[in-house]
Every structure is written in structure tokens, then in C-alpha cells.
Amino acid sequence: MINRFIYIFALALSAFSVNAFAQTCQQPSHVWVHGISNNAAYPVGTVIYPTGVVQPNTSANFIFTHASTGNIERLKTTFPAQSNCVIHHEQEVMSTGDWPVGTYNVHVSYTSWENPGVPFQSRYITTFSLYAWSG
């Protein structure tokens, strides 16, 4: 009987937490790189902003991998999301000024507010290319 009570209590607490975040977050969890579009090309030096909507007080870990070499070009751990679940992009600014020309795949690990405590591991989100700027 006690085990059943604990199970029901845990279930209720879990539902409460998700519902509380839903009222606070007001949009589904998602992550992206502000400043680029999927499969688009940009000059080296383009400024990008890893950002997203995740579980409050958690960060997202972005991995930028050079597609042809497989080398990780950059790792970026964001500042934690605010109580409204938003990772504010303004503080996440990154310049691609010293990145090699080429195509980049972006993967990210984060914890959604819909499934607290269960992080997504290295989920693919986008691809973009950098080319040498000639002005």
C-alpha cells in the first residue's frame, strides 16, 4: 500500500512539474542557432547565437563539427535558461571569424521542460556553410 502511495505521489508531482513549466514556458522546448538558416552559406565572420527554450536553470551544449574533417570546431555551453525557459541569445554571441571555410553540422544536448531530468544527447539540429569573404 505504501509503495502504491509513493508511486501515485511521484506521478502527481511529475505531472505538476510539467504543468507548472507549461504555464511558465508557453511554448515547446526547442533549440536553434539564431543568425543562420538550414543549408545556407555565409561569409566567415558571420555572428551566430546558440539559443533555445529548455528546462529552467539548465544550459544547452552546442557542438559545431566541420563536416568534411569530422573535427569539432567549437563547443558552446549556453548560460542557463531563465525561469521562463528561454536561453537569451544576446549573451550567447559567437563570431565565426576564425573558423575554417567549409560546411558545419550542429548537434546539441539539452533538457526539455516537458521531460525534466532526461537530457537529449547530441541531437542534430542544422547544417550551414562558411565561405571566404572577398569584399
C-alpha positions as CSV (number, residue, x, y, z in Angstrom):
1,M,0.0,0.0,0.0
2,I,2.8,2.4,0.9
3,N,4.6,1.7,-2.4
4,R,1.4,2.4,-4.3
5,F,1.0,5.7,-2.4
6,I,4.6,6.7,-3.2
7,Y,4.1,5.9,-6.9
8,I,0.9,7.9,-7.1
9,F,2.5,10.8,-5.2
10,A,5.5,10.7,-7.6
11,L,3.2,10.7,-10.6
12,A,1.2,13.6,-9.3
13,L,4.4,15.6,-8.5
14,S,5.8,14.9,-12.0
15,A,2.5,16.0,-13.7
16,F,2.5,19.1,-11.5
17,S,6.1,20.0,-12.5
18,V,5.4,19.6,-16.2
19,N,2.2,21.6,-16.0
20,A,3.9,24.3,-14.0
21,F,6.6,24.6,-16.7
22,A,3.9,24.6,-19.4
23,Q,2.3,27.7,-17.8
24,T,5.7,29.4,-17.5
25,C,7.3,28.4,-20.8
26,Q,4.3,28.8,-23.0
27,Q,6.0,27.1,-26.0
28,P,7.5,23.7,-26.7
29,S,11.2,23.1,-25.9
30,H,13.4,23.7,-28.9
31,V,16.9,24.9,-29.7
32,W,18.4,26.6,-32.7
33,V,21.3,28.8,-33.9
34,H,20.0,32.4,-34.3
35,G,21.5,34.1,-37.3
36,I,21.6,31.2,-39.7
37,S,19.2,29.1,-41.8
38,N,19.5,25.4,-42.5
39,N,21.7,24.6,-45.5
40,A,22.5,28.3,-46.2
41,A,26.0,29.7,-46.8
42,Y,27.5,32.7,-45.0
43,P,30.9,34.5,-45.1
44,V,33.5,33.7,-42.5
45,G,33.0,36.2,-39.7
46,T,29.2,35.8,-39.5
47,V,27.9,36.3,-36.0
48,I,25.7,33.5,-34.6
49,Y,23.8,33.0,-31.4
50,P,23.1,29.5,-30.0
51,T,19.8,29.7,-28.1
52,G,16.6,27.9,-27.2
53,V,13.7,27.1,-24.9
54,V,14.7,24.4,-22.4
55,Q,14.0,23.4,-18.8
56,P,14.5,26.5,-16.5
57,N,18.0,26.8,-14.9
58,T,19.6,24.4,-17.4
59,S,22.0,25.0,-20.3
60,A,22.3,23.7,-23.8
61,N,25.6,22.3,-25.1
62,F,26.1,23.0,-28.8
63,I,28.7,21.1,-30.9
64,F,29.8,22.6,-34.2
65,T,31.5,19.9,-36.3
66,H,33.4,20.5,-39.6
67,A,31.5,18.1,-42.0
68,S,34.5,17.2,-44.2
69,T,37.0,16.6,-41.5
70,G,34.7,15.5,-38.6
71,N,36.7,17.8,-36.3
72,I,34.9,19.7,-33.6
73,E,35.4,23.3,-34.4
74,R,33.6,24.8,-31.4
75,L,31.8,23.7,-28.2
76,K,29.4,26.1,-26.7
77,T,27.6,25.8,-23.3
78,T,25.0,28.4,-23.0
79,F,24.1,30.4,-19.9
80,P,21.3,28.7,-18.1
81,A,17.7,29.4,-19.2
82,Q,15.7,31.9,-17.2
83,S,12.6,31.0,-15.2
84,N,10.6,31.5,-18.5
85,C,12.7,28.6,-20.1
86,V,14.4,31.0,-22.5
87,I,18.1,31.0,-23.2
88,H,18.6,34.6,-24.1
89,H,20.5,34.8,-27.4
90,E,22.1,38.2,-26.7
91,Q,24.6,36.8,-24.2
92,E,25.4,33.8,-26.5
93,V,27.1,35.7,-29.3
94,M,29.8,33.8,-31.3
95,S,31.8,35.0,-34.2
96,T,32.9,32.6,-37.0
97,G,35.8,35.0,-37.8
98,D,38.5,32.4,-37.1
99,W,36.6,29.3,-38.3
100,P,37.9,27.5,-41.5
101,V,35.8,27.7,-44.7
102,G,33.5,24.7,-45.0
103,T,30.3,23.0,-44.0
104,Y,29.3,22.6,-40.4
105,N,26.9,20.2,-38.7
106,V,25.4,21.4,-35.4
107,H,24.4,19.0,-32.7
108,V,23.0,20.0,-29.3
109,S,22.3,18.3,-25.9
110,Y,19.7,19.9,-23.7
111,T,16.9,19.1,-21.2
112,S,13.4,19.9,-22.3
113,W,10.9,21.3,-19.8
114,E,8.4,18.6,-21.0
115,N,10.7,15.8,-19.8
116,P,12.6,17.3,-16.8
117,G,15.7,15.4,-15.8
118,V,16.1,13.5,-19.1
119,P,18.6,15.3,-21.4
120,F,18.6,14.8,-25.2
121,Q,22.1,13.6,-26.1
122,S,23.7,15.2,-29.1
123,R,20.6,15.8,-31.3
124,Y,21.3,17.1,-34.8
125,I,19.7,20.5,-35.5
126,T,21.1,22.1,-38.6
127,T,23.8,22.4,-41.2
128,F,25.4,25.6,-42.6
129,S,28.4,26.6,-44.7
130,L,31.0,29.3,-44.3
131,Y,32.9,30.7,-47.4
132,A,35.8,33.1,-47.7
133,W,34.5,36.7,-47.9
134,S,36.0,38.8,-50.7
135,G,35.0,42.3,-50.5
